[in-house]
């Protein structure tokens, strides 16, 4: 069964491309010209969102390198110990909204240090799936459409991340 699923997953993208070409041909659309026209817009979009991405990457690296991450993490250590939640979970809760690659690296480190079956690994794995890299996504999407006045957007996104993290911890505690 798994072998069939793997085979089908390998065929999905080529079949989708074939479908798009056939559909375009039957609809009398110049498929290749449309593709090239769309590809021409790509570099312009990249140049448009690059300053936003650069800003968020510099801010994340500054946050990590300045020691602020460790300071905040250590400040909440006693609260998490009181709630019987591994401090690694708090580390993931801080990093996940900032950077997907940093949270993946942190998750890998958590798995190596606490083991694949630990409660810390399970909680951080669920957090990885229930929270978003908020600042990266906001930088890309808002930069792409040149929105500068965000008003409640960042607080609402951070609240959604917080709720996702709390629910992830609660569900893992309840199930495991």
Buried (B, 14 or more C-beta within 10 A) or exposed (E): EEEEEEEEEEEEEEEEEEEBBEEBEEEEEEBEEEEEEEEEEEEEEEEEBEEBBEEBBEBBEEBBEEEEBEEEBEEBEEEBEEEEBBBBBBBBBBBBBBBBEBBEEBBEEBBEEBEEEBBBBBBBBBBBEBBBBBBBBBBBEBBEEEEEEEEEBBEEBEEBBEEBBEBBBEBBBEEE
